[in-house]
Amino acid sequence: MSLMPPDCTAKCRSIQHAQDIISALTKGTEGQLRAFLSAHCHNAATLKDDFGRTALHFAASLGKKGLVDWLLALKGADLGVKDKESGWTALHRSVFYGHIHCLMSLVKHGGNLSTQDKEGLSVMDLTMKDRPAHVVFRNTDPTEVYTWGNNTNFTLGHGNQQSRYYPEPVDLFARTGVYIKQVVLCKFHSVFLSQKGQVYTCGHGQGGRLGHGDEQTYLIPRMVEGLISHHCSQVAAAKDHTVVLTEEGYVYTFGLNTFHQLGIVPPPSTSNVPKQVLSKSLKGRTVIGVAAGRFHTVLWTKEAVYTVGLNGGQLGKAQLSMQLIHLL
């Protein structure tokens, strides 16, 4: 590793030093990089190259969490520095390149998720944009589930009622090797669909919205045993009920049925286990999609859309009703 150049002082702003540092960050171990940065320049953590990029930008882009922590804790790296090209901070870069572990570390050190780039996009906005073209995801790729926010109703699945102010992995899935492909969060419960077609729920179980056969509160996601013999392909949920679609095109619902939104005949007041939606309107049709609102449920096939529940106009028919309605 290089020794500190004799002409390098605490006021160093050398572009050449910055370029040397950026180049070095793509090579070597994190231990070697810490040694190099310490020896090469007094201001290794704050120098910017011609594009306004710092060592922290690149460490976050490359997923080098140990180096990120070192730069922030010991070298005084600035979380708010934006590059010249896009106006991205280290947080933007960690999200764009998929290094959530680096993002979590940056947030813990005081990083602001609402900081906007030159296009007005915050860090969280980037999570909802398409990934780069060279990144291809398959349904069988491993996944991790992170949740954060208010946890008053035990919807985050972390085993307690503490709110989370930064993303935290749902331990159950990480520990058991369950890969999740769809997540639906509501006020009182959350629904998770695994790649193997299993459904998990947690939160407040009042009215049977969790589908576990009771009305208990579940602090961590639990598999819905009533669907274990089916390979489920899609889930939907609203405040009081849950809707599940299987690969065979069958629809199962559970929860409160105050507005007949479960589509079950004869209509029960509640259903705390999954029950299949059966209707003459659906005979010979294969359901390919489901959606849920507070007062109603929507199903659709290749040929038509079907709605059920309280009709204040949301069912698509003029008459007020509580029945399965076929929309052409």
C-alpha positions in Angstrom: 0.0 0.0 0.0 1.1 3.6 -0.7 2.5 5.8 2.0 0.9 9.3 2.5 2.4 11.6 -0.2 4.6 14.3 1.4 2.6 17.1 -0.4 -0.8 15.8 1.0 -2.2 18.0 3.8 -5.4 18.2 5.7 -6.6 20.7 3.1 -5.9 18.3 0.2 -8.5 18.5 -2.7 -6.5 16.6 -5.3 -8.5 15.2 -8.2 -5.7 12.7 -8.8 -6.0 11.4 -5.3 -9.8 11.1 -5.7 -9.3 9.1 -8.9 -6.8 6.8 -7.2 -9.2 6.2 -4.4 -12.2 5.5 -6.7 -10.1 3.1 -8.8 -8.8 1.3 -5.7 -12.3 0.7 -4.3 -13.1 -1.8 -7.1 -10.2 -4.0 -6.0 -8.9 -5.7 -2.8 -10.6 -6.7 0.4 -12.2 -4.2 2.8 -9.3 -4.5 5.2 -6.8 -3.6 2.4 -9.0 -0.7 1.3 -9.1 0.7 4.8 -5.3 0.6 5.0 -4.9 2.1 1.5 -7.4 5.0 2.2 -5.7 5.8 5.5 -2.3 5.9 3.9 -3.0 7.5 0.6 -4.7 10.8 1.5 -5.6 12.9 4.5 -9.1 13.5 3.0 -9.8 10.1 1.5 -13.4 10.1 2.8 -14.3 13.6 1.5 -12.5 13.9 -1.8 -14.6 14.1 -5.0 -13.7 13.0 -8.5 -14.6 14.9 -11.7 -18.2 13.6 -11.4 -18.6 14.6 -7.8 -18.4 11.0 -6.5 -16.8 10.1 -3.2 -15.5 6.9 -1.6 -18.8 6.5 0.2 -20.7 6.6 -3.1 -18.6 3.8 -4.4 -18.6 1.7 -1.2 -22.4 1.9 -1.2 -22.6 1.0 -4.9 -20.4 -2.0 -4.5 -22.1 -3.3 -1.4 -19.1 -2.9 0.9 -21.0 -2.5 4.2 -17.9 -2.7 6.4 -16.2 0.1 4.5 -19.4 2.2 4.6 -19.5 1.9 8.4 -15.8 2.7 8.6 -16.1 5.8 6.4 -19.0 7.1 8.4 -17.9 6.3 11.9 -14.2 7.0 11.7 -13.6 9.1 8.7 -16.4 11.7 8.8 -17.9 10.8 5.4 -20.8 13.1 4.4 -24.1 11.2 3.8 -25.7 14.1 2.0 -23.1 14.6 -0.8 -24.7 14.3 -4.3 -22.9 13.3 -7.5 -22.9 15.8 -10.4 -24.5 13.5 -13.0 -27.7 12.4 -11.2 -27.7 14.2 -7.9 -27.5 10.8 -6.2 -26.4 10.3 -2.6 -24.9 7.1 -1.3 -28.4 6.0 -0.3 -29.7 6.4 -3.9 -26.7 4.2 -5.1 -27.2 1.5 -2.5 -30.9 1.1 -3.5 -30.2 1.2 -7.2 -27.6 -1.5 -7.1 -29.7 -3.6 -4.7 -27.5 -3.4 -1.6 -30.2 -3.1 1.1 -27.8 -4.0 3.8 -25.8 -0.9 3.0 -28.9 1.2 2.8 -29.9 0.0 6.3 -26.4 1.0 7.6 -26.7 4.4 6.0 -30.1 5.0 7.5 -28.8 4.0 10.9 -26.1 6.6 10.6 -28.7 9.3 9.9 -29.2 9.0 6.1 -32.4 10.7 4.8 -34.6 8.5 2.6 -36.6 11.6 1.3 -33.5 13.3 -0.2 -34.3 14.0 -3.9 -32.1 13.7 -6.9 -32.0 15.9 -10.0 -35.2 14.3 -11.3 -37.0 14.9 -8.0 -36.8 11.2 -7.1 -36.3 10.2 -3.5 -34.4 7.1 -2.3 -37.7 5.3 -1.8 -38.9 6.4 -5.3 -36.0 4.5 -6.8 -37.2 1.3 -5.1 -40.3 1.4 -7.2 -38.7 2.1 -10.6 -37.7 -0.7 -12.9 -34.3 -2.3 -12.3 -31.5 -1.8 -14.8 -32.0 -3.8 -18.0 -29.1 -6.1 -17.3 -30.7 -7.4 -14.1 -33.2 -10.3 -14.7 -35.3 -11.8 -12.0 -36.9 -15.2 -12.1 -39.7 -16.5 -10.0 -37.4 -19.0 -8.4 -34.7 -16.5 -7.4 -34.1 -16.2 -3.6 -35.8 -13.3 -2.0 -35.8 -11.5 1.4 -38.7 -9.6 3.0 -38.0 -6.4 4.8 -40.7 -4.4 6.7 -40.7 -1.1 8.5 -43.1 1.5 9.8 -45.8 1.6 12.5 -46.3 -1.8 14.1 -49.2 -1.1 16.5 -51.2 -3.9 15.0 -48.4 -6.4 14.7 -48.4 -6.2 10.9 -44.6 -6.1 10.4 -44.1 -9.7 11.5 -41.1 -9.2 13.8 -42.5 -10.8 16.9 -43.2 -7.7 19.0 -45.1 -4.4 18.8 -42.2 -2.1 18.4 -42.3 0.1 15.3 -39.3 0.0 12.9 -37.8 3.2 11.6 -35.6 1.4 9.0 -35.9 -1.8 6.9 -35.6 -5.0 9.0 -35.8 -8.5 7.6 -38.7 -10.7 8.7 -36.8 -13.3 10.6 -39.2 -16.2 10.1 -38.6 -16.3 6.3 -34.9 -15.7 6.5 -34.5 -18.4 9.2 -36.6 -21.1 7.4 -35.5 -20.4 3.9 -39.0 -19.4 2.7 -38.9 -17.2 -0.4 -41.8 -14.7 -0.7 -43.1 -13.5 -4.1 -46.0 -11.3 -3.0 -46.8 -9.2 0.1 -50.0 -7.4 0.9 -50.1 -5.1 4.0 -53.4 -3.8 5.5 -54.3 -1.8 8.6 -54.8 -4.9 10.8 -53.0 -7.7 9.1 -50.4 -8.7 6.5 -50.4 -11.5 3.9 -47.4 -13.2 2.4 -47.3 -15.5 -0.6 -44.3 -17.8 -1.0 -42.8 -19.0 -4.2 -44.1 -22.5 -3.4 -47.7 -21.3 -3.2 -48.0 -21.2 0.6 -49.9 -18.3 2.3 -48.7 -16.8 5.6 -50.6 -14.1 7.7 -50.0 -12.1 10.8 -51.6 -9.3 12.8 -55.0 -9.0 14.5 -57.2 -12.0 13.8 -60.6 -10.5 14.8 -63.3 -11.8 12.4 -61.0 -14.5 11.1 -59.1 -12.3 8.7 -55.9 -14.4 9.2 -57.5 -17.7 8.3 -56.1 -19.7 11.2 -59.4 -21.0 12.6 -59.5 -18.5 15.5 -59.4 -14.8 16.2 -56.1 -14.6 18.0 -53.4 -12.1 17.3 -50.3 -13.5 15.6 -47.0 -11.6 16.1 -45.1 -13.4 13.4 -46.3 -14.8 10.0 -48.0 -18.2 10.3 -48.9 -20.5 7.4 -52.6 -20.8 6.6 -53.1 -24.5 7.0 -56.5 -24.6 5.3 -54.7 -23.8 2.0 -51.8 -26.2 2.4 -53.2 -28.6 -0.2 -53.3 -25.9 -2.8 -50.6 -24.1 -4.8 -51.7 -20.4 -4.4 -50.8 -17.9 -7.1 -52.1 -14.6 -5.9 -53.4 -12.9 -2.7 -55.4 -9.8 -2.0 -56.6 -8.3 1.2 -58.6 -5.4 2.7 -59.2 -4.2 6.2 -61.4 -7.1 7.3 -61.0 -9.9 4.8 -58.5 -11.9 2.7 -58.8 -13.3 -0.8 -56.6 -16.1 -2.3 -56.4 -17.4 -5.8 -55.0 -20.9 -6.6 -53.2 -22.0 -9.7 -56.3 -24.1 -10.6 -58.4 -20.9 -10.7 -60.2 -21.5 -7.5 -60.9 -18.6 -5.1 -60.9 -18.8 -1.3 -61.9 -16.1 1.1 -61.9 -15.6 4.9 -62.6 -12.9 7.5 -65.5 -10.7 8.3 -68.5 -10.9 6.0 -70.5 -7.8 7.1 -71.0 -6.7 3.5 -71.1 -10.1 1.9 -67.6 -9.4 0.5 -66.6 -13.0 1.0 -68.9 -14.2 -1.8 -69.9 -17.3 0.2 -73.4 -18.8 -0.1 -75.2 -18.9 2.3 -73.4 -15.9 3.7 -71.9 -16.4 7.2 -71.2 -13.4 9.5 -67.5 -14.4 9.5 -65.3 -17.2 8.3 -62.1 -17.8 10.2 -60.9 -20.5 7.8 -60.6 -20.3 4.0 -63.8 -21.2 2.1 -64.2 -21.5 -1.6 -66.3 -19.0 -3.6 -68.8 -21.1 -5.5 -71.3 -19.4 -8.0 -73.2 -20.4 -11.0 -71.8 -17.3 -12.7 -68.3 -18.8 -12.5 -69.2 -22.2 -13.8 -66.9 -23.2 -16.6 -64.8 -20.1 -16.1 -61.2 -19.9 -14.7 -60.5 -17.0 -12.4 -57.1 -15.4 -13.2 -57.1 -12.4 -10.9 -58.5 -11.1 -7.6 -58.6 -7.8 -5.7 -60.2 -6.7 -2.4 -61.6 -3.5 -1.1 -63.1 -2.7 2.3 -66.7 -3.4 1.2 -66.3 -5.6 -1.8 -64.2 -8.2 -3.7 -63.4 -8.4 -7.4 -62.6 -11.5 -9.5 -61.8 -11.7 -13.2 -61.5 -14.3 -15.9 -60.3 -13.9 -19.5 -63.9 -13.3 -20.5 -65.4 -11.1 -17.7 -65.2 -9.3 -14.4 -67.1 -10.4 -11.3 -67.8 -8.3 -8.2 -69.4 -9.1 -4.8 -70.2 -7.1 -1.7 -71.9 -3.9 -0.7 -72.8 -1.9 -3.8 -72.4 1.8 -3.4 -71.4 2.0 -7.0 -68.2 0.0 -6.7 -69.8 -3.2 -8.0 -70.4 -1.7 -11.5 -74.2 -2.1 -11.4 -76.9 0.5 -10.8 -78.9 -1.5 -8.3 -77.8 -1.8 -4.6 -77.1 -5.4 -3.8 -75.0 -7.9 -1.9 -74.5 -10.6 -4.4 -72.0 -11.9 -7.0 -72.5 -9.6 -10.1 -71.2 -10.6 -13.6 -69.9 -7.7 -15.6 -69.3 -8.2 -19.3 
